Amino acid sequence: MTKAPLLEMRGIEKRFGGVLALRGVDFDLSAGEVHALLGENGAGKSTLMNILAGVITPDHGEVRVDGAAVRFSSPRDAQANGIATIFQELDLVPGLDITANLFLGHERMRPFGQLDNLTMQREARERMAAAGVDIEVRRLVGDLSIGQRQLVAIAKALSYATKLLVMDEPTAALSATEAERLFGVVRAMRERGTAIVYISHRLEEVPRVADRVTVMRDGRIVGERPATAPQGELVRLLVGRPFDELFPPRARTLGPELLALDHARFVPASPRAGWQAPIDVSLRVHAGEIVGLAGVMGAGRTELLMSLYGAGLRGRWEGGLAVAGRPAKLASIAAARRAGLALVTDDRRGSGLVLRHSVARNIVMSVLRRLSPSGFLSPKAEEEATRRSIANFDIRPPRGDLPVGNLSGGNQQKVVFAKELLQEPKLLLLDEPTRGVDVGAKGEIYARLRALTQQGLGVLVASSELPELVGLCDRIIVMRQGCSVAEFPGGVDERILLESATGIAGEAA
Amino acid sequence: MNEPSSVAASGPPARQQTPAVRRDPLAIVVRFQSVIGLVLVIIGGIVFSPVRHGQLLFLSPDNIANIIRAISETGIIALGMTFVIITGGIDLSVGAMLGLNSVLTAMLMTNSSLGLLPTLVVVLVAGTAFGTLQGLIAIRFRLEPFIVTLAGLQMARGLALVLSGNVYINISYGEGPGLAPPIFALLGDRLFHNVVPVATLVFLALAIVATVVLNTTRFGRYVFAVGGNERAARLSGIPVGWVKVAVFAITGFAAASAGIVHAGQFSFGSANDGAGYELTAIASVVIGGTSLFGGAGSMIGTIAGSIMLGALANILQLNNVNASLQLLATGAIIVLAAALQTMVGRRDGAR
């Protein structure tokens, strides 16, 4: 079917200082079409979409909506034209409830200027339902998980997007089932004639939601394909090398047992709603292997990793917990680190890095005690450690003095890895290690992890990206409601993992 | 950066195009804003200085000694405050602590006839303990430092009033019971041809120590990390709680030092002295380029900021500008300094 283009962008150019971010980009979109936009970090996707959203204005080129040239000078302009964007940075107010967030700036009022809370709550429930989300609308956004917040942000944007919705990595923080629900919402919107630009790092999502896919690199469009194009072809367009090479070969030899949980449970001193404490977990991690943790959101994967690292709620471990063959308590971060554990969190900006500090400062942050035993800093030792880390992880640009916040997502994540690995841990805990990381950097991180396991490192990795678990791990543990329920070898069929994680194929519900 | 001639697939492309190589001129201004401000104020002082006997009053040795003597107490407090503010905290109790410690110093030396050295030790330990206690309360009960030190301000002032019975505790010098050792009066003197106040030398010595600690020790680095991202610091194994308590111990120590200097300069202890010093100190720190949000700042900036505020007040006094207008000028400068920082912060952090 041929539809008149709803949106046409022609010859868009944008320069930031000395960097040409967009070099004459053409992009179009028809009503009722889902157009996937792919590209590594820094390829120019976000710049292009920021132009569409009215956040920045282009230097050259024109934007037409319904055939009429437009020039948005603010997000409000774009919204007035029925264009809404869900940014990666969720623009929600944590201290307000879901209802207040959905109506922020568009509150329903009663006469005499009072807020009409009942009406807003009713409409909020409708909007949430329309987005396929089932969360009580009076809950504070700050109490929600990242994934739940993402769903609220989507519900919010859906209320403005009459014509066109830009979704920037909407599934980055979602579990497989939630992502599935989101795809349903996207399809329903397409049926209603809404045009959608869908930005994602997850290639496997493209054929499931999109009609067409455009790949950007270095500020240019390098290819446009039907969404059914083979993944391998898309990867080649993205990075210029085949998909299979993304995952390094698996482990051959296993070393001694590093971590053993036998029906271990973590008992918080004061339980917190929404914090799924590990209830009954049995698993083993040996030196030289990568063990995956699969599960839907709320299954307790993050809580397990945090509790192992002594960074969860206050409380204690019960049941069998042994590190390197010796019973362990792991009651504090200091104890976990003494036992040789290190953690890469799922939120590098929030809890992984000091964004405004330099790359070098971040890298040496956790090993200062070793680098400066006298208490006085040793610039030479720091420089040396930084230089080595930057080389090992191929951090780009290879400079220690830049604020880490200025790096791309993938390179920020490499800094996090470098920081944690400088401690020379025996066991590395990873929570969503490649969230918001482009394909190229992913491949480099996987390769580096494999190289380190060959030197005796053990890795326990939680991920919502099933292809990542299947491709990277030697074994995969499935978690459900705080319990380990199944174990599969690496390379297992994703559908089997998904069924096990959701409990469809497991016990009778 | 040159454009790649082709996008052909040859290895991973250079992704990040080194966006931060640009040196923002505004960022440089902010980085040295207190030094620039200080230079401007000094130039202003010279231009607007009244002339007496063919000499610029502003540059006369007496006047310079006045300026640096006047800032020594708030300057010492600002040194400690810099640590707290870089961790993202604040300490409102320091002015009241100065009053309390001046009373304590005077009473120990006169009423209790404690010697000079024991007095100094007791007062410094007491001040440090008071700060430590505030820090412990803040982290144990997860209270905002603002609230804890607001309470600390009231308690220190109250304690000082109770101890002193709300009267000046005068210090008389001499040998014998109830008299302070004459050497203590040195704090009110000037050395080197009667130019350099001893109080300023104390400030200078502490400033050097504070700069060294902040810039060259592991503890100093931890202070920045805790203020920059507390969660990241905690997960990186930095003893966050310990650092947060330590910075309050430092402000307590600084306030006690200032209290001793105060007692020495004026030869009395007074419960009500030091009121508002905490705000002058905070102003010096902020003008010095330290972020109230934590994670960034400099000790040199604080020192320059302190001197700048002192010099500014001095110029206005020399020109007989009344005290109210001095307050207005100080306020305007604080706003300017903070606005400059925010402008740069927005450019850096906008991602």
Interface residues (C-beta under 8 A of the other chain):
Chain A: F16 G17 G18 V19 L20 R23 E40 N41 G42 A43 R217 D218 R220 V222 R236 V239 G240 R241 Y309 A311 I333 A334 R337 L343 T345 G350 S351 G352 L353 V354 L355 R356 H357 R361 M365 S366 L368 R369 S372 G375 F376 L377 R396 P397 R399 L402 P403 G405 N406 L407 S408 G410 N411 K419 Q423 D438 G440 A441 E444
Chain B: M1 E3 P4 V7 A8 A9 S10 G11 P12 P13 A14 R15 Q16 Q17 T18 P19 A20 V21 R22 T216 T217 R218 F219 G220 R221 Y222 F224 A225 G228 N229 R231 A232 A233 R234 L235 S236 G237 I238 P239 G295 A296 D348 G349 R351
